[in-house]
């Protein structure tokens, strides 16, 4: 999942202009995205890779299932 970050590390003027532009499209940054994805990963047993990109302009998270063990032959 990729979403806008809260841009806290961007310069104040850039952040203000970007947020105003996003608001025109009814888009709001999801400040708790990483925390929520972490909770979801813990509850479901999946792995989370999460990064803040470009001074927190964007956030990138990937949830993956753990790899299954090797296939075993079943004899009858």
C-alpha positions in Angstrom: 0.0 0.0 0.0 1.3 3.5 -0.8 -0.3 6.6 0.7 0.6 10.1 1.4 2.5 10.6 4.7 1.9 13.5 7.0 4.9 15.4 5.5 6.2 16.4 9.0 9.8 16.5 7.7 9.0 18.7 4.7 9.6 22.4 4.9 6.5 24.1 6.5 5.6 26.1 3.3 5.9 23.0 1.1 3.8 21.0 3.5 1.1 23.7 3.6 0.8 24.0 -0.2 0.8 20.2 -0.6 -1.9 19.7 2.0 -4.0 22.5 0.4 -3.7 20.8 -3.0 -4.6 17.4 -1.5 -7.6 18.9 0.2 -9.0 20.0 -3.2 -9.3 16.3 -4.0 -10.6 15.3 -0.5 -7.4 13.5 0.3 -6.0 13.5 3.8 -2.7 12.0 5.0 -3.1 8.9 7.2 -0.8 9.6 10.1 -1.5 6.3 11.8 -1.1 4.1 8.6 2.1 2.4 9.9 0.7 1.8 13.3 -2.5 0.3 11.9 -0.7 -1.9 9.5 1.6 -3.1 12.4 -1.5 -4.0 14.4 -3.0 -5.8 11.5 0.2 -7.7 10.9 0.4 -8.8 14.6 -3.2 -9.8 14.7 -3.1 -11.9 11.5 0.5 -13.3 11.6 1.7 -11.6 8.5 5.0 -9.8 8.0 5.1 -6.0 7.5 7.7 -4.0 5.7 7.0 -0.3 6.1 9.0 2.8 5.0 8.5 6.5 5.0 9.7 8.0 1.7 10.9 11.4 0.7 10.8 13.3 4.0 7.5 11.6 4.8 5.9 12.8 1.6 4.7 9.2 1.1 4.5 5.9 3.1 5.0 2.5 1.7 3.8 -0.7 3.4 3.8 -4.3 2.3 2.0 -7.1 4.2 3.1 -10.6 3.2 2.2 -14.1 4.4 5.1 -16.1 5.8 6.5 -18.5 3.3 5.0 -22.0 3.6 7.3 -24.8 4.4 8.4 -27.3 1.8 5.7 -29.4 0.3 5.5 -32.9 1.8 4.4 -36.0 0.0 1.6 -37.8 1.7 1.4 -41.5 1.2 -1.8 -43.4 1.6 
